[in-house]
Amino acid sequence: MQRKRKNRFLAVVVVAAIQTACGAAASYQMAHTGYAEAGFSGAPAPEPAHLVLRAEQRGVRDKDAVITGDQGGNAELVQRMIIYTGSFVVDVYDIKEAQGKLIEFVKGEGGYLQQMSSYTVVLRIPADKFALVEPKLKQLGRVDDTLTDIRAQDITEEYYDLQLQLKTRKEYLESLRKLLDGAGKLEEKLAVQKEIARVVDELERIEGRLRLLSQQVALATVTVTFRLAHSGTKRTFKLPWEWLDELGLEYLIQ
């Protein structure tokens, strides 16, 4: 009798796990066939909640958004999740001075210095200020266009897949806790507690990944390597006074 009861109890846990897995699979499939079919009306980001907004709040352009909605036909534009990275090589006459001016500029735009070496700086800057970096570098020296590498990685699908997985596992965890409250035998409680621990680990992993993605989206990564300009390097930036430009300051520096 006790064995039958134990088997029935474990069967309940297994069925709950299967139902949750099926729900997660269905959610994943719906995410791939279209956010509108998934009935997903938006999800708050773990840190920067401003990344998911209605179109009327920020005037999101169609190419920068995906459409979500429910079965009632209530559509909503959700901001795309884009990770911006940029790598630049700049020729300057004074590397330390150029590094200092660039760091000061990035801090003034709400960013910060992440890493620095003799010739290279790695900076984080708000994504909406990313486009300002290259013009600033052209003011500091000559940007080597052949080595410029700018990338935009669209992680919208991955992000909302993770949001759906997070929701499903939270629901499963709540079901397990209810089962634990109704468990009678010690071995039954231990079985449920083991499954709870596994689900909690999954939740922490998903939440950690979502936080990382949100941070990468909110702040673009900029890597700039400065090279010392040689005497024959053509200057492409203008000096503040025309008479210095006409005089040819680079030749006086030599």
Secondary structure, 3 states (H helix, E strand, C coil): CHHHHHHHHHHHHHHHHHHHHHHHHHHHHHHHHCCCCCCCCCCCCCCCHHHCCCHHHHCCCHHHEEEEECCCCCEEEEECCEEEEEEEEEEECCHHHHHHHHHHHHHHCCCEEEEECCCEEEEEEEHHHHHHHHHHHHHHCEECHHHCEEEEEECHHHHHHHHHHHHHHHHHHHHHHHHHHHCCCHHHHHHHHHHHHHHHHHHHHHHHHHHHHHHHHHEEEEEEEEEECCCCCCCCCCCCCHHHHHHCHHHHHC
